């Protein structure tokens, strides 16, 4: 890898953390809860031990450091006076983490066909492989949600916007059909063509599922847009960038890591990710949110969610329609 590209990545990480940190320390806040400090300690310890080449830390570096990040981000949200996942009903956080495993596995199934990335340095033990994959996959959706909550708590996107007229059912159907086409085409065309089309998967599920969730009166970005409330969408886009640059930064130093094999810009990488790939992270964060809110709304409709949607703090913060 070009050392200049690596330096660019480090500068991007530093700039991202500097902007967020500067904002955080300018806001009124209270003492960070203990789990936030534990998360910071986990990150620092993991960074220290991976540089000492401690084998088990190197192997499980990604899930270890992201577990620490999630605890830290949640603690920062709490310190800003906003209800967080862990300060409220922790069972909802557990549900989010558990759902993250099959949700990401769906993208892994796409990758079996499209072959956009592969994993290297994976341990030989099947038990360690299962542990590593499950633990790492379980951190993906919590990382996106926690980061979006933190960005929103920092107040970066509080500027109100004018409401829009309600969307028509026909328009929502067209959006859903477009989403279906985007998620279907990459796996129906020849693999040599489909390998260029993974970007369609990063946006397709959001377009497919958000209109359905809207119709079911669940939390919907389309409804947010109609109401003139854009903070959640912008916070998710920002969360995608933050998580994306940190995913690639920490992945670069891990012993067990992913490498990208898609046939574009392989000579122009920042860490392991070819530069155009960074445009996919904001869209992916939006898609993560839409997919989980779809599942949560579906469970509630089926009577299996196990909690009253109008009462839950997390439901209130996600802006569910009454």
BELBEL-V466328 format. One record per backbone hydrogen bond with DSSP energy under -1.0 kcal/mol. NH is the residue of the N-H (numbers start at 1). CO is the residue of the C=O. Records with the same first field share a line. If there is no record, write none. Layout:
NH = CO, CO
//
This chain:
6 = 2
7 = 3
8 = 4
9 = 5
10 = 6
11 = 7
12 = 8
13 = 9
14 = 10
15 = 11
16 = 12
17 = 13
18 = 14
19 = 15
20 = 16
21 = 17
22 = 18
23 = 19
24 = 20
25 = 21
27 = 24
30 = 79
36 = 33
37 = 33
38 = 34
39 = 35
40 = 36
41 = 37
42 = 38
43 = 39
44 = 40
45 = 41
46 = 42
47 = 43
48 = 44
49 = 45
50 = 46
51 = 47
54 = 49
58 = 54
59 = 55
60 = 56
64 = 60
65 = 61
66 = 62
67 = 63
68 = 64
69 = 65
70 = 66
71 = 67
72 = 68
73 = 69
74 = 70
75 = 71
76 = 72
77 = 73
78 = 74
79 = 75
80 = 76
81 = 78
82 = 77
90 = 88
92 = 89
94 = 90
95 = 91
96 = 92
97 = 93
98 = 94
99 = 95
100 = 96
103 = 99
104 = 100
105 = 101
106 = 102
108 = 104
109 = 105
110 = 106
111 = 107
112 = 108
113 = 110
114 = 110
115 = 111
118 = 259
120 = 257
129 = 125
130 = 126
131 = 127
132 = 128
133 = 129
134 = 130
135 = 131
136 = 132
137 = 133
138 = 134
139 = 136
140 = 137
143 = 139
144 = 140
145 = 141
146 = 142
147 = 143
148 = 144
149 = 145
150 = 146
151 = 147
152 = 148
153 = 149
154 = 150
155 = 152
156 = 151
161 = 228
164 = 226
172 = 168
173 = 169
174 = 170
175 = 171
176 = 172
177 = 173
178 = 174
179 = 175
180 = 176
181 = 177
182 = 178
183 = 179
184 = 180
185 = 181
188 = 185
189 = 185
193 = 190
194 = 190
195 = 191
196 = 193
197 = 194
200 = 197
202 = 198
204 = 200
207 = 203
208 = 204
209 = 205
210 = 206
213 = 209
214 = 210
215 = 211
216 = 212
217 = 214
218 = 213
224 = 220
225 = 221
226 = 222
227 = 223
229 = 224
234 = 230
235 = 231
236 = 232
237 = 233
238 = 234
239 = 235
240 = 236
241 = 237
242 = 238
243 = 239
244 = 240
245 = 241
246 = 242
247 = 243
248 = 244
249 = 245
250 = 246
251 = 247
252 = 248
255 = 58
256 = 58
257 = 120
259 = 118
261 = 116
262 = 116
264 = 262
268 = 265
270 = 273
273 = 270
275 = 268
277 = 274
278 = 275
279 = 276
280 = 277
284 = 280
285 = 281
286 = 282
287 = 283
288 = 284
289 = 285
290 = 286
291 = 287
292 = 288
293 = 289
294 = 290
295 = 291
296 = 292
297 = 293
298 = 294
299 = 295
300 = 296
301 = 297
302 = 298
303 = 300
304 = 299
311 = 308
312 = 308
316 = 312
317 = 313
318 = 314
319 = 316
320 = 315
//
